[in-house]
């Protein structure tokens, strides 16, 4: 994957929710190159149930309190 000149403390978790089992987890960290994001977003699966029906929260938005 491509590299950005970003310090670790500048990276922010972007949360993802499975619409099947409602599991919420940090799916990826921003910023990142757009090409890397496209690869990751296309292959995201729920780590709990392997579901493909996921919702990606807007960057900077806090997920619901149900982060598990």
N, CA and C of each residue as an Amber inpcrd file, in Angstrom:
protein
   204
   0.8390000  -1.1770000   0.0000000   0.0000000   0.0000000   0.0000000
   0.8780000   1.2330000   0.0000000   0.3080000   2.2960000  -0.5060000
   1.0510000   3.5460000  -0.5860000   1.3310000   4.1370000   0.7740000
   2.3090000   5.0020000   0.7970000   2.6840000   5.6190000   2.0680000
   2.4390000   7.1170000   2.0220000   2.0370000   7.6620000   3.1280000
   1.9000000   9.1040000   3.2870000   2.8800000   9.5290000   4.3650000
   3.2710000  10.7640000   4.2960000   4.1630000  11.2930000   5.3260000
   3.3140000  11.8010000   6.4810000   2.7510000  10.8570000   7.2540000
   1.8370000  11.1770000   8.3520000   2.3710000  10.5460000   9.6320000
   2.3840000  11.3130000  10.6740000   2.8160000  10.7960000  11.9720000
   1.7070000   9.9180000  12.5550000   2.0700000   8.8940000  13.3170000
   1.0500000   8.0030000  13.8810000  -0.0240000   8.7370000  14.6810000
   0.3430000   9.7820000  15.4100000  -0.6500000  10.5050000  16.2070000
  -1.6210000  11.3220000  15.3500000  -1.3230000  11.4920000  14.0610000
  -2.2170000  12.2210000  13.1540000  -3.2570000  11.3080000  12.5140000
  -3.0810000  10.0090000  12.6450000  -4.0200000   9.0640000  12.0330000
  -5.2650000   8.9370000  12.8940000  -6.4200000   8.8140000  12.2560000
  -7.6990000   8.7080000  12.9580000  -8.4320000   7.4490000  12.5070000
  -8.9600000   6.7260000  13.4690000  -9.7330000   5.5220000  13.1620000
 -11.0400000   5.9080000  12.4960000 -11.4030000   5.1510000  11.4770000
 -12.6900000   5.3340000  10.8220000 -13.5010000   4.0660000  11.0920000
 -14.6760000   4.2460000  11.6780000 -15.4570000   3.1030000  12.1450000
 -16.3940000   2.5530000  11.0850000 -16.6430000   1.2570000  11.2080000
 -17.4780000   0.5060000  10.2820000 -18.4750000  -0.2930000  11.1110000
 -19.7010000  -0.4230000  10.6100000 -20.7260000  -1.2170000  11.3070000
 -21.2740000  -2.2810000  10.3810000 -21.3840000  -3.4980000  10.9000000
 -22.0090000  -4.5950000  10.1640000 -23.5190000  -4.4470000  10.3140000
 -24.2200000  -4.4430000   9.2200000 -25.6750000  -4.3240000   9.2900000
 -26.3350000  -5.6490000   9.6250000 -25.5750000  -6.7390000   9.5520000
 -26.1240000  -8.0460000   9.9020000 -26.1450000  -8.2860000  11.3980000
 -24.9820000  -8.0970000  12.0540000 -24.9000000  -8.3920000  13.4910000
 -24.6790000  -7.1360000  14.3390000 -24.6230000  -5.9670000  13.7330000
 -24.4520000  -4.6680000  14.3990000 -23.1030000  -4.5090000  15.1110000
 -22.1280000  -5.3250000  14.7640000 -20.7840000  -5.1750000  15.3270000
 -20.1530000  -3.9060000  14.7470000 -19.4950000  -3.1050000  15.6000000
 -18.8260000  -1.8740000  15.1800000 -17.3480000  -2.0070000  15.5100000
 -16.5090000  -1.6500000  14.5670000 -15.0670000  -1.7620000  14.7680000
 -14.3440000  -0.7100000  13.9280000 -13.0830000  -0.3770000  14.3100000
 -12.3050000   0.5330000  13.4750000 -11.8500000  -0.2200000  12.2290000
 -12.4070000   0.1380000  11.0930000 -12.1290000  -0.5890000   9.8530000
 -10.8470000  -0.1740000   9.1690000 -10.4590000   1.0900000   9.3350000
  -9.2440000   1.5950000   8.7130000  -8.8990000   2.9300000   9.3510000
  -7.7330000   3.4340000   9.0190000  -7.2510000   4.6910000   9.5900000
  -6.9930000   5.6940000   8.4740000  -7.4060000   6.9270000   8.7130000
  -7.2010000   8.0060000   7.7460000  -6.2190000   9.0070000   8.3020000
  -5.4840000   9.7310000   7.5280000  -5.5280000   9.7450000   6.0640000
  -4.7760000   8.5640000   5.4540000  -5.1350000   8.2580000   4.2210000
  -4.4570000   7.2550000   3.4160000  -4.6980000   7.5930000   1.9480000
  -3.8690000   7.1020000   1.0580000  -4.0880000   7.3440000  -0.3630000
  -5.4420000   6.7770000  -0.8110000  -6.0770000   7.4470000  -1.7330000
  -7.4050000   7.0380000  -2.2180000  -7.3680000   5.6240000  -2.7910000
  -6.3340000   5.2790000  -3.5020000  -6.2600000   3.9380000  -4.0860000
  -6.2390000   2.8600000  -3.0020000  -5.5540000   3.1260000  -1.9030000
  -5.5390000   2.1800000  -0.7870000  -6.9150000   2.0820000  -0.1480000
  -7.5800000   3.2200000   0.0320000  -8.9230000   3.2110000   0.6110000
  -9.8640000   2.3630000  -0.2430000  -9.7910000   2.5220000  -1.5580000
 -10.6750000   1.7520000  -2.4470000 -10.4650000   0.2530000  -2.2930000
  -9.2070000  -0.1730000  -2.1820000  -8.9110000  -1.6010000  -1.9920000
  -9.4690000  -2.1020000  -0.6650000  -9.2760000  -1.3230000   0.3800000
  -9.7410000  -1.7210000   1.7090000 -11.2680000  -1.7480000   1.7620000
 -11.9070000  -0.6770000   1.2820000 -13.3710000  -0.5870000   1.3440000
 -14.0300000  -1.7290000   0.5730000 -13.4410000  -2.1110000  -0.5400000
 -14.0010000  -3.1790000  -1.3580000 -13.9070000  -4.5420000  -0.6780000
 -12.9140000  -4.7050000   0.1860000 -12.7000000  -6.0130000   0.7940000
 -13.1250000  -6.0980000   2.2590000 -13.7140000  -5.0440000   2.8100000
 -14.1140000  -5.0700000   4.2210000 -15.1680000  -6.1390000   4.4970000
 -14.9410000  -6.9000000   5.5470000 -15.8870000  -7.9150000   6.0250000
 -15.9490000  -7.8030000   7.5340000 -17.0780000  -8.1290000   8.0960000
 -17.2360000  -8.0950000   9.5430000 -16.3320000  -9.1530000  10.1820000
 -15.5330000  -8.7590000  11.1800000 -14.6820000  -9.7500000  11.8420000
 -15.4570000 -10.7220000  12.7390000 -16.6960000 -10.3830000  13.0510000
 -17.5030000 -11.2580000  13.9100000 -18.2770000 -12.2920000  13.0890000
 -18.9620000 -11.8590000  12.0230000 -19.8240000 -12.7900000  11.2770000
 -19.4260000 -12.9420000   9.8060000 -18.3850000 -12.2330000   9.3770000
 -17.9050000 -12.2510000   7.9880000 -18.9130000 -11.6410000   7.0170000
 -19.8560000 -10.8600000   7.5460000 -20.8590000 -10.2190000   6.7000000
 -20.2620000  -9.1740000   5.7780000 -20.8980000  -9.0210000   4.6210000
 -20.4490000  -8.0460000   3.6250000 -21.2760000  -6.7700000   3.6330000
 -22.4330000  -6.7910000   4.2810000 -23.3190000  -5.6220000   4.3090000
 -22.8680000  -4.7060000   5.4400000 -22.0120000  -3.7420000   5.0930000
 -21.4310000  -2.8740000   6.1040000 -21.7600000  -1.4110000   5.8340000
 -21.6970000  -0.6170000   6.8790000 -21.8980000   0.8290000   6.8080000
 -20.6020000   1.4890000   7.2690000 -20.0630000   2.3760000   6.4460000
 -18.8450000   3.0990000   6.8010000 -19.2560000   4.4670000   7.3260000
 -18.9110000   4.7460000   8.5870000 -19.2260000   6.0510000   9.1670000
 -18.3910000   7.1420000   8.5070000 -18.9430000   8.3340000   8.4540000
 -18.2050000   9.4650000   7.9060000 -16.9600000   9.7230000   8.7400000
 -15.8600000  10.1060000   8.0880000 -14.6510000  10.4160000   8.8590000
 -14.9290000  11.4820000   9.9140000 -14.4340000  11.2700000  11.1020000
 -14.6240000  12.2220000  12.1880000 -15.9030000  12.0310000  12.9750000
 -16.8330000  11.2280000  12.4690000 -18.0900000  10.9640000  13.1820000
 -17.8520000   9.8770000  14.2170000 -18.4110000  10.0600000  15.3810000
 -18.2890000   9.0500000  16.4220000 -19.3190000   7.9570000  16.1910000
 -18.8960000   6.7080000  16.3200000 -19.8580000   5.6150000  16.1920000
 -20.7440000   5.5670000  17.4220000 -21.8290000   4.8230000  17.3680000
 -22.6720000   4.6860000  18.5620000 -21.8870000   4.0310000  19.6970000
 -22.4110000   4.0910000  20.8660000 -21.7300000   3.5600000  22.0500000
 -21.5560000   2.0530000  22.0110000 -22.0870000   1.3990000  21.0030000
 -22.0320000  -0.0570000  20.9510000 -20.7490000  -0.6000000  20.3270000
 -19.6730000   0.1710000  20.2800000 -18.4090000  -0.3430000  19.7640000
 -17.9950000  -1.5270000  20.6130000 -17.7860000  -2.6330000  19.9590000
 -17.4700000  -3.8720000  20.6880000 -16.1360000  -4.4160000  20.2300000
